[in-house]
Amino acid sequence: MAYFRIGMIARWRPVHLGQAAILRALCRRGDQALIGIGSSNRYNLRNPFTLEETCNMLKLTLVEFTNYTLLPVPDLDDGPRWREQVLRLFGALDVFVSDNPYVTSLLQGDYEIIKPVTLVPEDEQCPIDGSMVRHAMARGDGWQALVPQAVAEYIRSSELDQRFRREFGLEALALQSVIS
């Protein structure tokens, strides 16, 4: 199914192969794809790249598309206010894409909500999440294979992987050991 206006919010930090497939699907399935950069005002372990760096990664991932708009969506630590902000930023949509139960609960009365997996062909689905990439980056090993090549080159050439290890590496590894 094709949509006129389709929207989604994620942190995209960094853009990984699973998200790249979703981003391509958003642009293929929508005449206009509105791509929200969630937590755009945060810089921490879960958000270890600036808004500008994240925008650069998204643009590198979507180089073959022109039908998208990037929208910074800051955290407000207030669900109802965040919902109002999203409605102002995104406006009318044919469909909103989310796999986040809290976001779904906030927006389900305003938008038709579908899961990202419903947009991505099965042969393009990739079971990677951002924490996997951040843990590999903290170890300094194997993260490049989890992100699009252009994103890996951008991160390496800008030395963002080194900055990540310096600023968040120990915290990421400690969190991984607690989870394991």
N, C-alpha and C positions, 0 to 999 in steps of 0.2 A: 504494500500500500504506500502511496506517495502522500506527502503532506505539504501544505503551503508553508506553515510556520511550525518548526519543531524546536524544542528547547531542552537543555540539560545543564545541570550544575554538578561539577566535581572539583576536587582540588588539583588534579593533574600534576602532581609533584613527586617525581617527574612523570612526564607522559610515558607510559609503558606500552608494550605491544598489545595488551588487551584493550587498553583505552584507544590506541591508534585505530583498531578495527571499529570501535564504537564511533569515534570521531568521523571516520570515512563513511560509515553507515548513516550518521546524522546528515552529512552533506549530500549523500546520494539520495536519501529518502525525503529530504525537505528542500523546497525551493529556497527557503531561508532557514538557516540553522543558527540558533542563538545559543552560544556556548558560554555558560557561566563559569567563572573561576571562583570557586568557593574559598572561603577563608582568606580572601585576598589581602586582608589586613593583618594576617598572622605570619610570624616567622619563628618556627620551632621545629622539633623533630618531625612532626607530621606535615609540616609546611616549610621545608628547608630551602626553598628557592623564592626569590622575590617575585612580585607581580610581573615585572618586566622580563625576568628570566623565564617565568612560566609562559608568558605570551610568546616569547621567542620559540620555546619548545613546541607550542601549539601551532604556530605558523610554519615551522619546519615540517611538522607532521602533516599539515594540510596544504602543502605547497601547490598541489594540483587543483585545489578548489578556490573559488572566490565568493561562494554564496553563504559565507558565515560571518557572524559578528561576535567578537569576544567581549564579554561583559563582566567586569570585576564585581563580585558579590561578597562584601565583607560580612564577617560574623558580627552579630549584635548581642549575642548571649540573651536573646529574648525571642522565642519562637514566633509569637504573633507579630511583633515588629518586623522580623526577618521575612515572614510571609508577605506582609504589605510591601516591603522593599522589593521582593521578587516580582510581585504583581506589577509594580510600577516599572521595573527594569525590562521585564519580558513582554508585558502587555498581553494581547490576545494570542493564544497558541492553539493549533489544532491538537497537539499532543505534547506532554512533558515526559521526559525520560528520567527514571530514577530507580535505583535499587536500594535506596536508603529508606528504611521504614519510618524514621522520624520526618524526613522531608515529605514522604508520601502522605503521612498523617496531616501535615500542615497544608498541603496543596491539593488534596484529593477533591475538595469541594469546588475548586477553582479550575482545575485542568483535568482532562483525561490523562491518566498516568499509565505508562507502559514500562516494562523492564527493558534494559539495554539489550539483553540477550535475544529479545524478540526481533531486533533490527539487524543483527549480525548473522550472516550465513554460517551454518555449522562449521564449514571448513575454514572459516576465518576466526572462529572463537579461540581465545587464548587465555587459559586460567592463570593469569598473573595479577597480583595486586601491588599497590604502591609500597606496602610494608616489605614485601619480598625484595623489591628493588633497593629500598633504603637499607635493609639488612645486608644485602650483597655489597652495596656501596660502602657500608661501614667496615666490612671485611676487606674491601679493596679488591674484590675478586668476583668476576662473572656477571656484574651488573650490566655490562654493555650488551650482552645477549638478550636482556630482558626489555630493552627499549629500542625504538626505531634507530637505524644507523645514523641518521642525521641528528637525532637527539643525543646519541652517544658522542658523536663528534663535537657537538656544541658544548656538552658538559665537560668533555676532556680538554678542548681547546680553551675554554674559559676557566679551567681548573676548578670547576664547581664541585667535582668529586672530592678533590683535596680539601676544599673548604668544608664540605659536608663532614668528612672524616674528622677534621680538626674541631668543628663546632658541635657535632652531634654523634660522632662515631661511637664513643664509649657508652653514651645513653642508649643508642640503638642496639648495641651488642648486649648490654645489661638487660634490656627489655626482651631481647630474643632469648636469653638464657632463662628468664623467668617464665616465658611462654613454653619453652621446650620441656 
